[in-house]
Amino acid sequence: MDARYKDKAAATGSIMLCELQGATEEFIFRWNVIFQEHPEVLIDKVCQKKLSELMDRMMSYLKTVKEEKL
């Protein structure tokens, strides 16, 4: 890699990791707020089904990323 771009690539990678960290924190925060303010989401059968579908979708995506198959 050309030395002129090496620092920029490293900085961009660091910035993107910060962005992903922020997205992770925001995800956890938002889900916690919903479960605290609307606990029925965790016990309602229709909500449980949709919640399970959302979690399956997210876990499938994260597995794809972890396996570097994007």
C-alpha positions as CSV (number, residue, x, y, z in Angstrom):
1,M,0.0,0.0,0.0
2,D,1.3,3.4,-0.9
3,A,2.5,5.2,2.3
4,R,0.4,8.2,1.5
5,Y,-2.8,6.2,2.0
6,K,-1.7,3.9,4.9
7,D,-2.5,6.5,7.6
8,K,-5.8,7.4,6.0
9,A,-6.9,3.8,5.8
10,A,-6.0,3.2,9.4
11,A,-7.8,6.3,10.5
12,T,-10.9,5.3,8.5
13,G,-10.8,1.8,10.0
14,S,-10.7,3.3,13.5
15,I,-13.5,5.7,12.7
16,M,-15.6,2.9,11.4
17,L,-15.0,0.8,14.5
18,C,-16.1,3.7,16.6
19,E,-19.3,4.0,14.5
20,L,-20.0,0.3,14.9
21,Q,-19.4,0.6,18.7
22,G,-21.8,3.4,18.9
23,A,-24.4,1.5,16.9
24,T,-24.0,-1.5,19.2
25,E,-24.4,0.7,22.3
26,E,-27.5,2.4,20.7
27,F,-29.0,-1.0,19.9
28,I,-28.7,-2.3,23.4
29,F,-29.9,1.0,24.9
30,R,-33.0,1.1,22.7
31,W,-34.0,-2.6,23.3
32,N,-33.6,-2.1,27.0
33,V,-35.8,1.0,27.0
34,I,-38.5,-0.8,25.1
35,F,-38.4,-3.8,27.4
36,Q,-38.4,-1.6,30.5
37,E,-41.2,0.7,29.3
38,H,-43.2,-2.0,27.5
39,P,-42.6,-5.3,29.4
40,E,-45.6,-6.8,27.6
41,V,-43.4,-7.2,24.5
42,L,-41.6,-10.0,26.3
43,I,-44.8,-11.9,27.3
44,D,-47.3,-11.2,24.5
45,K,-47.3,-14.3,22.1
46,V,-47.5,-12.2,18.9
47,C,-44.7,-9.9,20.1
48,Q,-42.6,-12.9,21.1
49,K,-42.9,-14.4,17.7
50,K,-41.9,-11.1,16.0
51,L,-39.1,-10.5,18.5
52,S,-37.7,-14.0,17.8
53,E,-37.8,-13.3,14.1
54,L,-35.9,-10.0,14.6
55,M,-33.3,-11.7,16.8
56,D,-32.9,-14.6,14.3
57,R,-32.4,-12.0,11.5
58,M,-29.8,-10.1,13.5
59,M,-27.9,-13.2,14.6
60,S,-27.8,-14.5,11.0
61,Y,-26.4,-11.2,9.8
62,L,-23.8,-11.1,12.6
63,K,-22.8,-14.7,11.9
64,T,-22.3,-13.8,8.2
65,V,-20.1,-10.9,9.2
66,K,-18.1,-13.0,11.7
67,E,-17.5,-15.7,9.0
68,E,-16.4,-12.9,6.6
69,K,-19.0,-13.9,4.0
70,L,-20.4,-10.5,3.2
